[in-house]
Amino acid sequence: MRGVVRRVGQWGEESYAVRSNG
C-alpha cells in the first residue's frame, strides 16, 4: 500500500511504504 510515499534519501518510496506496514 503506497500511503505515505516519500523519497527518504537513497531508500525510496517502496522502502518507506514497507516500513510503514511493519
PDB file of N, H, CA, C and O in Angstrom:
ATOM      1  N   MET A   1       0.844  -1.210   0.000  1.00  0.00           N
ATOM      2  CA  MET A   1       0.000   0.000   0.000  1.00  0.00           C
ATOM      3  C   MET A   1       0.874   1.253   0.000  1.00  0.00           C
ATOM      4  O   MET A   1       1.632   1.493   0.940  1.00  0.00           O
ATOM      5  N   ARG A   2       0.762   2.027  -1.036  1.00  0.00           N
ATOM      6  H   ARG A   2       0.146   1.832  -1.800  1.00  0.00           H
ATOM      7  CA  ARG A   2       1.588   3.228  -1.110  1.00  0.00           C
ATOM      8  C   ARG A   2       0.859   4.406  -0.485  1.00  0.00           C
ATOM      9  O   ARG A   2       0.342   5.272  -1.190  1.00  0.00           O
ATOM     10  N   GLY A   3       0.821   4.431   0.837  1.00  0.00           N
ATOM     11  H   GLY A   3       1.241   3.727   1.410  1.00  0.00           H
ATOM     12  CA  GLY A   3       0.129   5.524   1.523  1.00  0.00           C
ATOM     13  C   GLY A   3       1.027   6.741   1.646  1.00  0.00           C
ATOM     14  O   GLY A   3       0.788   7.775   1.024  1.00  0.00           O
ATOM     15  N   VAL A   4       2.063   6.601   2.458  1.00  0.00           N
ATOM     16  H   VAL A   4       2.258   5.760   2.963  1.00  0.00           H
ATOM     17  CA  VAL A   4       2.985   7.716   2.664  1.00  0.00           C
ATOM     18  C   VAL A   4       4.183   7.567   1.734  1.00  0.00           C
ATOM     19  O   VAL A   4       5.218   7.018   2.112  1.00  0.00           O
ATOM     20  N   VAL A   5       4.023   8.064   0.518  1.00  0.00           N
ATOM     21  H   VAL A   5       3.182   8.510   0.211  1.00  0.00           H
ATOM     22  CA  VAL A   5       5.103   7.937  -0.466  1.00  0.00           C
ATOM     23  C   VAL A   5       6.059   9.122  -0.345  1.00  0.00           C
ATOM     24  O   VAL A   5       5.766  10.225  -0.807  1.00  0.00           O
ATOM     25  N   ARG A   6       7.194   8.875   0.278  1.00  0.00           N
ATOM     26  H   ARG A   6       7.432   7.979   0.653  1.00  0.00           H
ATOM     27  CA  ARG A   6       8.177   9.970   0.451  1.00  0.00           C
ATOM     28  C   ARG A   6       9.567   9.435   0.183  1.00  0.00           C
ATOM     29  O   ARG A   6       9.972   8.434   0.774  1.00  0.00           O
ATOM     30  N   ARG A   7      10.298  10.083  -0.692  1.00  0.00           N
ATOM     31  H   ARG A   7       9.969  10.896  -1.172  1.00  0.00           H
ATOM     32  CA  ARG A   7      11.653   9.612  -1.021  1.00  0.00           C
ATOM     33  C   ARG A   7      12.616   9.940   0.109  1.00  0.00           C
ATOM     34  O   ARG A   7      13.042  11.084   0.263  1.00  0.00           O
ATOM     35  N   VAL A   8      12.947   8.944   0.883  1.00  0.00           N
ATOM     36  H   VAL A   8      12.600   8.014   0.758  1.00  0.00           H
ATOM     37  CA  VAL A   8      13.849   9.162   2.019  1.00  0.00           C
ATOM     38  C   VAL A   8      15.290   8.845   1.601  1.00  0.00           C
ATOM     39  O   VAL A   8      15.719   7.693   1.656  1.00  0.00           O
ATOM     40  N   GLY A   9      16.017   9.861   1.190  1.00  0.00           N
ATOM     41  H   GLY A   9      15.668  10.797   1.146  1.00  0.00           H
ATOM     42  CA  GLY A   9      17.419   9.672   0.823  1.00  0.00           C
ATOM     43  C   GLY A   9      17.568   8.680  -0.317  1.00  0.00           C
ATOM     44  O   GLY A   9      17.062   8.917  -1.414  1.00  0.00           O
ATOM     45  N   GLN A  10      18.266   7.560  -0.069  1.00  0.00           N
ATOM     46  H   GLN A  10      18.677   7.367   0.822  1.00  0.00           H
ATOM     47  CA  GLN A  10      18.508   6.587  -1.140  1.00  0.00           C
ATOM     48  C   GLN A  10      17.556   5.397  -1.032  1.00  0.00           C
ATOM     49  O   GLN A  10      17.586   4.490  -1.864  1.00  0.00           O
ATOM     50  N   TRP A  11      16.717   5.410  -0.006  1.00  0.00           N
ATOM     51  H   TRP A  11      16.693   6.147   0.670  1.00  0.00           H
ATOM     52  CA  TRP A  11      15.765   4.307   0.147  1.00  0.00           C
ATOM     53  C   TRP A  11      14.725   4.346  -0.957  1.00  0.00           C
ATOM     54  O   TRP A  11      14.671   3.456  -1.806  1.00  0.00           O
ATOM     55  N   GLY A  12      13.893   5.391  -0.939  1.00  0.00           N
ATOM     56  H   GLY A  12      13.937   6.114  -0.249  1.00  0.00           H
ATOM     57  CA  GLY A  12      12.854   5.486  -1.961  1.00  0.00           C
ATOM     58  C   GLY A  12      11.467   5.424  -1.356  1.00  0.00           C
ATOM     59  O   GLY A  12      11.304   5.524  -0.140  1.00  0.00           O
ATOM     60  N   GLU A  13      10.472   5.259  -2.207  1.00  0.00           N
ATOM     61  H   GLU A  13      10.605   5.178  -3.194  1.00  0.00           H
ATOM     62  CA  GLU A  13       9.092   5.230  -1.709  1.00  0.00           C
ATOM     63  C   GLU A  13       8.698   3.810  -1.321  1.00  0.00           C
ATOM     64  O   GLU A  13       7.966   3.612  -0.352  1.00  0.00           O
ATOM     65  N   GLU A  14       9.176   2.827  -2.068  1.00  0.00           N
ATOM     66  H   GLU A  14       9.771   2.988  -2.855  1.00  0.00           H
ATOM     67  CA  GLU A  14       8.846   1.426  -1.756  1.00  0.00           C
ATOM     68  C   GLU A  14       9.290   1.060  -0.349  1.00  0.00           C
ATOM     69  O   GLU A  14       8.514   0.505   0.429  1.00  0.00           O
ATOM     70  N   SER A  15      10.532   1.370  -0.027  1.00  0.00           N
ATOM     71  H   SER A  15      11.162   1.822  -0.659  1.00  0.00           H
ATOM     72  CA  SER A  15      11.064   1.051   1.299  1.00  0.00           C
ATOM     73  C   SER A  15      10.238   1.740   2.384  1.00  0.00           C
ATOM     74  O   SER A  15       9.923   1.150   3.417  1.00  0.00           O
ATOM     75  N   TYR A  16       9.899   2.992   2.125  1.00  0.00           N
ATOM     76  H   TYR A  16      10.156   3.472   1.285  1.00  0.00           H
ATOM     77  CA  TYR A  16       9.131   3.770   3.104  1.00  0.00           C
ATOM     78  C   TYR A  16       7.779   3.108   3.353  1.00  0.00           C
ATOM     79  O   TYR A  16       7.335   2.997   4.496  1.00  0.00           O
ATOM     80  N   ALA A  17       7.130   2.670   2.276  1.00  0.00           N
ATOM     81  H   ALA A  17       7.491   2.760   1.348  1.00  0.00           H
ATOM     82  CA  ALA A  17       5.814   2.035   2.383  1.00  0.00           C
ATOM     83  C   ALA A  17       5.933   0.745   3.195  1.00  0.00           C
ATOM     84  O   ALA A  17       5.082   0.453   4.036  1.00  0.00           O
ATOM     85  N   VAL A  18       6.976  -0.013   2.941  1.00  0.00           N
ATOM     86  H   VAL A  18       7.667   0.224   2.257  1.00  0.00           H
ATOM     87  CA  VAL A  18       7.178  -1.286   3.637  1.00  0.00           C
ATOM     88  C   VAL A  18       7.410  -1.019   5.115  1.00  0.00           C
ATOM     89  O   VAL A  18       6.918  -1.758   5.967  1.00  0.00           O
ATOM     90  N   ARG A  19       8.157   0.033   5.419  1.00  0.00           N
ATOM     91  H   ARG A  19       8.557   0.633   4.726  1.00  0.00           H
ATOM     92  CA  ARG A  19       8.451   0.354   6.822  1.00  0.00           C
ATOM     93  C   ARG A  19       7.162   0.739   7.550  1.00  0.00           C
ATOM     94  O   ARG A  19       6.966   0.400   8.717  1.00  0.00           O
ATOM     95  N   SER A  20       6.299   1.445   6.845  1.00  0.00           N
ATOM     96  H   SER A  20       6.458   1.721   5.897  1.00  0.00           H
ATOM     97  CA  SER A  20       5.046   1.886   7.457  1.00  0.00           C
ATOM     98  C   SER A  20       4.184   0.669   7.816  1.00  0.00           C
ATOM     99  O   SER A  20       3.533   0.633   8.860  1.00  0.00           O
ATOM    100  N   ASN A  21       4.199  -0.317   6.927  1.00  0.00           N
ATOM    101  H   ASN A  21       4.728  -0.287   6.079  1.00  0.00           H
ATOM    102  CA  ASN A  21       3.413  -1.520   7.159  1.00  0.00           C
ATOM    103  C   ASN A  21       3.993  -2.329   8.311  1.00  0.00           C
ATOM    104  O   ASN A  21       3.257  -2.971   9.060  1.00  0.00           O
ATOM    105  N   GLY A  22       5.307  -2.295   8.448  1.00  0.00           N
ATOM    106  H   GLY A  22       5.905  -1.773   7.839  1.00  0.00           H
ATOM    107  CA  GLY A  22       5.914  -3.039   9.534  1.00  0.00           C
ATOM    108  C   GLY A  22       7.234  -3.558   9.097  1.00  0.00           C
ATOM    109  O   GLY A  22       7.923  -4.223   9.871  1.00  0.00           O
TER     110      GLY A  22
END
